[in-house]
């Protein structure tokens, strides 16, 4: 099973809110997911990025591949840098 960290869209027209979820790559974008990792609200100023670092690190350790946008959000929160740090383990 190939797991991806991706965004799942919610909200109304022209006012999206996204959840960052761990999902099997074969599931639909807004379909089933394995676990909610965080949320992203681009409508606020500045944009709200709320990610559970422990869950994100656990999924990255298990081999989950973030999509480009999810990787950008994880980088902004500093999670990718912590994941790649050789002293982490």
C-alpha positions as CSV (number, residue, x, y, z in Angstrom):
1,X,0.0,0.0,0.0
2,X,1.5,3.3,-1.1
3,X,0.6,6.0,1.5
4,X,0.6,9.7,0.6
5,X,0.3,12.8,2.7
6,X,-2.1,15.0,0.7
7,X,-4.7,17.7,1.0
8,X,-8.4,16.9,1.2
9,X,-10.7,19.8,0.2
10,X,-13.6,21.1,2.3
11,X,-15.5,24.3,2.5
12,X,-17.8,26.1,0.2
13,X,-17.3,27.5,-3.3
14,X,-14.4,29.9,-3.5
15,X,-13.7,29.4,0.3
16,X,-11.7,26.2,0.5
17,X,-10.5,24.7,3.7
18,X,-8.1,21.7,3.5
19,X,-7.2,18.8,5.8
20,X,-3.8,17.2,5.6
21,X,-4.5,13.5,5.6
22,X,-2.6,10.3,5.3
23,X,-4.3,8.4,2.5
24,X,-3.7,5.3,0.3
25,X,-2.7,6.6,-3.1
26,X,-5.5,4.6,-4.7
27,X,-8.2,6.4,-2.7
28,X,-10.0,9.4,-4.2
29,X,-8.8,12.9,-3.2
30,X,-11.8,13.6,-1.0
31,X,-12.6,10.0,-0.2
32,X,-11.3,7.7,2.5
33,X,-8.2,8.4,4.5
34,X,-6.2,6.7,7.1
35,X,-5.6,9.5,9.6
36,X,-6.0,13.3,9.8
37,X,-2.6,14.9,10.3
38,X,-3.6,18.6,10.2
39,X,-5.5,21.4,8.5
40,X,-4.8,24.4,6.2
41,X,-7.0,27.4,5.8
42,X,-5.7,29.8,3.1
43,X,-8.7,32.2,3.6
44,X,-7.2,33.7,6.8
45,X,-4.6,36.3,6.8
46,X,-1.9,34.9,7.5
47,X,-3.0,31.5,6.3
48,X,-3.6,29.0,9.2
49,X,-1.4,25.9,9.1
50,X,-2.1,23.6,12.0
51,X,-0.2,20.3,11.7
52,X,0.3,17.6,14.4
53,X,4.1,17.2,14.2
54,X,4.1,13.8,15.9
55,X,1.6,12.3,13.5
56,X,3.4,13.8,10.5
57,X,6.8,12.5,11.6
58,X,5.3,9.0,12.3
59,X,3.8,8.8,8.8
60,X,7.1,10.1,7.2
61,X,9.0,7.4,9.2
62,X,6.6,4.8,7.9
63,X,7.4,5.9,4.3
64,X,4.5,8.1,3.4
65,X,5.3,10.4,0.4
66,X,4.0,14.0,0.7
67,X,2.5,15.6,-2.4
68,X,4.2,18.8,-3.6
69,X,1.7,21.1,-1.8
70,X,1.8,19.0,1.4
71,X,5.6,19.0,1.3
72,X,5.5,22.8,1.1
73,X,3.3,23.1,4.1
74,X,5.4,20.7,6.1
75,X,8.5,22.7,5.2
76,X,6.9,25.9,6.4
77,X,6.3,24.3,9.8
78,X,9.8,23.0,9.9
79,X,8.8,19.3,9.9
80,X,10.7,18.3,6.8
81,X,13.9,19.8,8.2
82,X,13.5,17.9,11.4
83,X,12.7,14.7,9.5
84,X,15.9,15.0,7.4
85,X,18.1,15.9,10.4
86,X,20.7,13.1,10.9
87,X,20.9,13.7,14.7
88,X,17.1,13.0,15.1
89,X,17.4,9.3,15.8
